[in-house]
Every structure is written in C-alpha cells, then in structure tokens.
Amino acid sequence: MKCFALVMLMAISSAASALDCQHPNSTPENNQCAALDAAAADTKLNETYQRVLALFEGPNDEAGRWYPASTKASLIAAEREWIKYRDDNCTAIFNNYKAGTIHTVMELECRKELTDQRIKALELFSGPG
C-alpha cells in the first residue's frame, strides 16, 4: 500500500515531464505510466460513485430518487468492501511478482482493471455519466 502511494505520487509529480506512455523506455517510465492510468481510473471511479450517490438525494417520487433508502446504505457498505477487496487482491499480485521488476506495473494494472470493472458496475445504477 505504501509502495502504491509512493509510485502514484512520483507519477503525478513527474507527469509534467516529457513522458511518452505509448513508448515507455524503462521500468520507471512503465511504472509512471501505469500509475497515471490507475490514477485516472480512480478519479473516474470517484466521480461515478459520487454521481450514483447523488441519485439518493431529494424527494422519493418520480422526479427524484427511485431507489429504496436501504439501497444507498448497501451501496456504501459494498463500496467499502470492494475497496478492501481491490487493495488486498492487487497487493497479493504485487507480492506474487515481488522478485521481479514488473511487480509494480502488475499491481497498478490490477488496480486499473478492477477499478474499470467497478465503474461499469456502478453505472448500472444510472447509466454512463
């Protein structure tokens, strides 16, 4: 988890430099590009999640919320569990590849892939944003 945060910070701080993610030339560049992709997916996830949560605001009628109030509570609980699952699963992948230089990219790609899947699942509530 600390490694992920460090890689994300490095990627964001160096994003202004001339980084060609279509043709990375080194392991650090691969890590930076993967971190940027994971960060973009995480941003989209947060936007989607906030948009879905907003569906539960306002009156419970045809013009407002059409979900039972318990749906919001269930969604919040599911999101917390999903984040734990994603983090634990991708940490396991990191540990599986720990002996090689690819371990960071594998973890970040896991995070991006699972985050993209979660975005699609959240969009089932209201459609794409």
Wavefront OBJ file of the C-alpha trace (Angstrom):
o trace
v 0.000 0.000 0.000
v 2.828 2.403 0.842
v 4.573 1.435 -2.392
v 1.412 2.179 -4.373
v 1.069 5.627 -2.800
v 4.731 6.394 -3.468
v 4.504 5.336 -7.112
v 1.307 7.377 -7.567
v 2.982 10.436 -6.054
v 6.032 10.009 -8.264
v 3.881 9.632 -11.363
v 1.755 12.663 -10.642
v 4.727 14.843 -9.745
v 6.572 13.900 -12.913
v 3.547 13.977 -15.210
v 4.595 17.380 -16.497
v 7.870 15.987 -17.813
v 8.147 14.541 -21.305
v 6.791 11.081 -20.620
v 5.694 9.064 -23.652
v 3.362 6.390 -22.326
v 2.863 4.986 -25.818
v 6.546 4.043 -25.856
v 7.994 3.893 -22.331
v 11.738 3.290 -22.344
v 12.425 1.997 -18.861
v 10.953 0.311 -15.838
v 10.476 3.664 -14.058
v 8.635 5.017 -17.105
v 6.453 1.892 -17.254
v 5.685 2.364 -13.556
v 4.868 6.055 -14.054
v 2.566 5.353 -16.993
v 0.782 2.565 -15.106
v 0.403 4.872 -12.100
v -1.094 7.601 -14.285
v -3.572 5.109 -15.777
v -4.527 3.817 -12.321
v -4.939 7.381 -11.001
v -7.163 8.325 -13.958
v -9.332 5.259 -13.366
v -9.552 6.090 -9.662
v -10.632 9.657 -10.480
v -13.337 8.350 -12.798
v -14.445 5.855 -10.142
v -14.810 8.616 -7.561
v -16.796 10.783 -9.991
v -19.077 7.870 -10.880
v -19.576 6.913 -7.242
v -20.474 10.493 -6.259
v -22.900 10.732 -9.188
v -24.592 7.491 -8.140
v -24.799 8.578 -4.504
v -26.445 11.817 -5.647
v -29.317 9.741 -7.041
v -30.424 9.159 -3.466
v -30.840 12.863 -2.648
v -34.141 14.711 -2.863
v -37.742 13.549 -2.705
v -38.675 9.914 -3.098
v -41.009 10.367 -6.043
v -40.987 10.074 -9.839
v -38.954 13.274 -10.238
v -36.418 12.328 -7.560
v -34.967 9.196 -6.074
v -36.411 5.912 -7.280
v -34.337 3.595 -5.112
v -35.325 2.439 -1.638
v -33.343 4.215 1.103
v -31.714 0.903 2.033
v -30.050 0.804 -1.390
v -27.797 3.743 -0.507
v -26.670 2.114 2.737
v -25.999 -1.154 0.919
v -24.065 0.635 -1.812
v -21.860 2.460 0.686
v -21.115 -0.792 2.525
v -20.395 -2.574 -0.759
v -18.034 0.178 -1.891
v -16.035 -0.070 1.332
v -15.784 -3.849 0.965
v -14.910 -3.547 -2.721
v -12.033 -1.136 -1.963
v -10.679 -3.594 0.595
v -11.003 -6.428 -1.926
v -9.245 -4.428 -4.657
v -6.411 -3.380 -2.377
v -5.883 -6.864 -0.929
v -6.113 -8.567 -4.319
v -3.675 -6.203 -6.011
v -1.277 -6.396 -3.066
v -1.312 -10.169 -3.492
v -0.414 -9.718 -7.153
v 2.382 -7.317 -6.175
v 3.722 -9.902 -3.715
v 3.457 -12.678 -6.302
v 5.742 -10.745 -8.665
v 7.905 -9.206 -5.928
v 11.071 -10.928 -7.136
v 10.963 -9.111 -10.475
v 10.932 -5.522 -11.658
v 7.428 -5.979 -13.061
v 5.773 -6.165 -9.611
v 4.746 -2.501 -9.509
v 3.273 -2.500 -13.006
v 1.362 -5.693 -12.259
v -0.142 -4.165 -9.105
v -1.076 -0.927 -10.855
v -2.606 -2.720 -13.824
v -4.615 -4.839 -11.393
v -5.907 -1.673 -9.725
v -6.820 -0.103 -13.049
v -8.559 -3.216 -14.362
v -10.586 -3.802 -11.199
v -11.430 -0.095 -10.965
v -12.669 -0.063 -14.560
v -14.860 -3.075 -13.749
v -16.242 -1.318 -10.666
v -17.086 1.786 -12.710
v -19.163 -0.376 -15.057
v -20.925 -1.964 -12.092
v -21.765 1.456 -10.601
v -23.044 2.679 -13.955
v -25.773 0.037 -13.737
v -27.499 2.358 -11.275
v -27.909 5.246 -13.715
v -26.048 4.629 -16.939
v -22.764 6.231 -18.015
v -22.156 9.801 -16.827
l 1 2 3 4 5 6 7 8 9 10 11 12 13 14 15 16 17 18 19 20 21 22 23 24 25 26 27 28 29 30 31 32 33 34 35 36 37 38 39 40 41 42 43 44 45 46 47 48 49 50 51 52 53 54 55 56 57 58 59 60 61 62 63 64 65 66 67 68 69 70 71 72 73 74 75 76 77 78 79 80 81 82 83 84 85 86 87 88 89 90 91 92 93 94 95 96 97 98 99 100 101 102 103 104 105 106 107 108 109 110 111 112 113 114 115 116 117 118 119 120 121 122 123 124 125 126 127 128 129
